Amino acid sequence: MANPHFKVVTTPILVEKDTIYINELRFYKIKSARDGMKLMYLNFGKWNKKTKGIHQKNMNSFIWENVKLLDENNNLFTVVADGAETETDFFASIKIFDNTQKDCLNKNYPYQQKLIKVLTAKMSNQKTKKVDYTIFN
């Protein structure tokens, strides 16, 4: 059964002149489209890079590199937090890539379910924690 709080969605992204499709974990029961950024910041500290957001022009994407998301191994991941807060969309999103740039939210990725479980648990645990969302501008 589908969970109304989150969903893995395949998103088209324009890279130069090509469209590629990336999976992202979208959270829907949120206070802000920046809640994915909040999750990463509270758990892993300051981001490594900031780029233009893919879902709306006035929201940036934040990138954390070399993040250890899973306790059972030492794999390091790159995590991109983004989101949308428009008249038609309201979600926080997270994309995850391994050290070979594989899409870790692809259904065939060996740790996909574990990564989703870790991130959804962290999202639930942070609901009461406060952060100044203006740091994500």
Secondary structure by P-SEA (a helix, b strand, c coil): ccccccbbbbbbbbcccbbbbbbbbbbccccccaaaaaaaaaccccccccccccccccbbbbbbccccccccccbbbbbbbcccccccccccbbbbbcccccccccccccaaaaaaaaaaaaaaaaccccccccccc
